[in-house]
Amino acid sequence: MERFELNGHEVVDGDVRATGNGAHVYVPRRWLGADVKIIRVSEPDQDDE
């Protein structure tokens, strides 16, 4: 696993959920218009495909 160091304001710990042909991670509405970064911290489940 790689190690990353980021400066930021808040962290949301959540799950990626299937949506259409892709996937979404939900964040608070107050984050609309903010610049965000998503870091995958585990391997995807193979049975979800």
Secondary structure as the mmCIF struct_conf table of DSSP 4:
data_model
#
loop_
_struct_conf.conf_type_id
_struct_conf.id
_struct_conf.beg_label_comp_id
_struct_conf.beg_label_asym_id
_struct_conf.beg_label_seq_id
_struct_conf.end_label_comp_id
_struct_conf.end_label_asym_id
_struct_conf.end_label_seq_id
BEND BEND1 HIS A 9 HIS A 9
STRN STRN1 ARG A 17 THR A 19
TURN_TY1_P TURN_TY1_P1 GLY A 20 ASN A 21
STRN STRN2 GLY A 22 HIS A 24
HELX_RH_3T_P HELX_RH_3T_P1 ARG A 29 TRP A 31
TURN_TY1_P TURN_TY1_P2 LEU A 32 GLY A 33
BEND BEND2 SER A 42 SER A 42
HELX_LH_PP_P HELX_LH_PP_P1 GLU A 43 ASP A 45
HELX_RH_3T_P HELX_RH_3T_P2 GLN A 46 ASP A 48
#
